[in-house]
């Protein structure tokens, strides 16, 4: 079992870890995408942050870092690709099933990369991700099944609306 370093994801994973105490578990960097600088968001509401969120995504600059504690979209996708690479290595060691307790945008990015085969992270890719994330979000306690056959990934489609949002 893989879990985010964020406490709320670990609390979500706790009952599963309790039910399967002999299953190995690890903390991986599968946490949320923090694209707004956390310090400037303290004490603000979602409504107050709306213009900042819109400005970030409207810029479609994959290397933009909003400030300390934030990451660029390119760095975020780098974390997602690292996780996928680690899953590939786990698959190479044995036929293994992994449950991951992470966050919606991280899971969304995994699914988006697998389904769309995105290689280059540019403004078009960033816009593509944003459209998919807004139209077919992965909500709390949702997920999907991804399978690696040794050569490529497939995703079990649980969300039929996602089929309408393939880009590039």
C-alpha positions as CSV (number, residue, x, y, z in Angstrom):
1,X,0.0,0.0,0.0
2,X,1.2,3.4,-0.9
3,X,0.1,6.5,1.0
4,X,0.6,10.3,0.7
5,X,2.6,12.0,3.4
6,X,-0.5,14.1,4.2
7,X,-2.2,13.1,7.4
8,X,-5.7,13.1,6.0
9,X,-4.7,10.5,3.4
10,X,-3.0,8.4,6.1
11,X,-6.2,8.5,8.2
12,X,-8.2,7.3,5.2
13,X,-5.7,4.5,4.6
14,X,-5.7,3.4,8.3
15,X,-8.7,1.0,8.2
16,X,-7.3,-0.8,5.2
17,X,-3.8,-1.0,6.8
18,X,-5.5,-2.4,9.9
19,X,-7.4,-5.0,7.9
20,X,-4.2,-6.1,6.1
21,X,-1.4,-5.7,8.7
22,X,1.1,-7.9,6.8
23,X,0.9,-6.0,3.6
24,X,3.9,-3.7,3.2
25,X,3.1,0.0,3.2
26,X,5.2,3.0,2.2
27,X,4.9,6.8,2.1
28,X,5.4,8.2,-1.4
29,X,5.2,11.8,-2.7
30,X,1.7,11.4,-4.1
31,X,0.3,14.4,-2.3
32,X,-1.8,17.2,-3.7
33,X,-0.7,19.6,-6.4
34,X,0.1,22.9,-4.5
35,X,0.2,25.4,-7.2
36,X,-0.7,28.5,-5.1
37,X,1.9,29.6,-2.5
38,X,0.5,28.4,0.8
39,X,1.5,31.4,2.8
40,X,-0.6,33.8,0.8
41,X,-3.6,31.5,1.0
42,X,-3.7,31.3,4.8
43,X,-7.0,32.7,6.1
44,X,-8.6,33.0,2.7
45,X,-11.7,31.3,1.4
46,X,-12.1,29.4,-1.8
47,X,-14.0,32.4,-3.2
48,X,-11.2,34.8,-2.3
49,X,-8.7,32.5,-4.0
50,X,-10.8,32.1,-7.2
51,X,-9.1,34.9,-9.1
52,X,-5.6,33.5,-8.2
53,X,-6.6,30.0,-9.3
54,X,-8.0,31.3,-12.6
55,X,-4.9,33.4,-13.2
56,X,-2.6,30.5,-12.6
57,X,-4.5,28.2,-15.0
58,X,-5.1,30.9,-17.6
59,X,-1.4,31.6,-17.7
60,X,-0.9,28.0,-18.9
61,X,2.8,28.3,-18.0
62,X,4.0,24.8,-16.9
63,X,7.1,26.2,-15.2
64,X,5.4,28.9,-13.2
65,X,5.9,28.7,-9.4
66,X,3.6,30.9,-7.5
67,X,5.9,31.3,-4.5
68,X,7.5,29.5,-1.6
69,X,5.9,26.1,-1.0
70,X,4.3,25.9,-4.4
71,X,5.4,23.8,-7.3
72,X,5.1,24.2,-11.0
73,X,2.8,22.1,-13.1
74,X,5.9,20.6,-14.8
75,X,7.3,19.6,-11.4
76,X,3.9,18.1,-10.3
77,X,3.8,16.0,-13.5
78,X,7.4,15.0,-12.7
79,X,6.2,13.6,-9.3
80,X,3.4,11.7,-11.1
81,X,5.8,10.2,-13.6
82,X,8.2,9.2,-10.8
83,X,5.3,7.3,-9.1
84,X,4.4,5.6,-12.4
85,X,8.1,4.6,-12.8
86,X,8.2,3.2,-9.3
87,X,5.0,1.2,-10.0
88,X,6.7,-0.2,-13.1
89,X,9.6,-1.3,-11.0
90,X,7.3,-3.0,-8.5
91,X,5.7,-4.8,-11.4
92,X,9.1,-5.9,-12.7
93,X,9.9,-7.4,-9.3
94,X,6.7,-9.5,-9.2
95,X,3.0,-9.5,-10.2
96,X,1.9,-7.1,-7.5
97,X,-1.3,-5.2,-6.7
98,X,-0.9,-1.8,-5.2
99,X,-3.5,0.3,-3.4
100,X,-2.6,4.0,-3.3
101,X,-4.1,6.5,-1.0
102,X,-3.4,9.9,-2.5
103,X,-5.2,13.0,-3.7
104,X,-7.6,13.8,-6.5
105,X,-5.4,15.9,-8.7
106,X,-2.5,13.5,-8.3
107,X,-4.7,10.6,-9.3
108,X,-6.2,12.6,-12.1
109,X,-2.8,13.4,-13.5
110,X,-1.9,9.7,-13.4
111,X,-5.0,8.8,-15.2
112,X,-4.6,11.7,-17.7
113,X,-1.0,10.7,-18.5
114,X,-1.9,7.1,-19.0
115,X,-4.9,7.7,-21.2
116,X,-3.4,10.5,-23.3
117,X,0.2,9.4,-23.6
118,X,1.4,13.0,-22.9
119,X,5.1,13.3,-23.5
120,X,5.7,17.1,-23.6
121,X,4.4,19.2,-20.7
122,X,3.7,22.5,-22.4
123,X,0.8,25.1,-22.4
124,X,-1.4,22.8,-24.4
125,X,-0.8,19.9,-22.1
126,X,-1.6,22.1,-19.1
127,X,-4.8,23.3,-20.6
128,X,-5.8,19.7,-21.5
129,X,-5.2,18.6,-17.9
130,X,-7.2,21.5,-16.5
131,X,-10.2,20.7,-18.7
132,X,-10.2,17.0,-17.7
133,X,-9.8,17.9,-14.0
134,X,-12.7,20.3,-14.1
135,X,-15.1,18.1,-16.0
136,X,-14.2,14.7,-14.5
137,X,-12.7,15.3,-11.1
138,X,-11.6,12.5,-8.9
139,X,-13.5,13.2,-5.7
140,X,-12.7,12.0,-2.1
141,X,-12.7,8.2,-1.8
142,X,-12.9,7.8,-5.6
143,X,-10.3,6.2,-7.8
144,X,-9.6,4.0,-10.8
145,X,-7.8,0.8,-11.6
146,X,-4.6,1.1,-13.7
147,X,-2.9,-2.0,-15.0
148,X,0.7,-2.3,-16.3
149,X,1.3,-5.3,-18.5
150,X,5.1,-4.9,-18.7
151,X,5.0,-2.6,-21.7
152,X,2.1,-0.2,-21.3
153,X,-0.6,1.0,-18.9
154,X,-4.4,0.7,-19.3
155,X,-7.1,2.3,-17.2
156,X,-10.3,0.7,-16.3
157,X,-12.9,3.3,-17.2
158,X,-15.1,3.9,-14.2
159,X,-16.0,7.4,-15.3
160,X,-17.8,7.4,-18.7
161,X,-17.7,11.3,-19.0
162,X,-13.9,11.0,-19.1
163,X,-14.2,9.3,-22.5
164,X,-15.3,12.7,-24.0
165,X,-12.2,14.5,-22.8
166,X,-9.2,13.0,-24.6
167,X,-6.9,15.7,-25.9
168,X,-3.8,16.0,-28.1
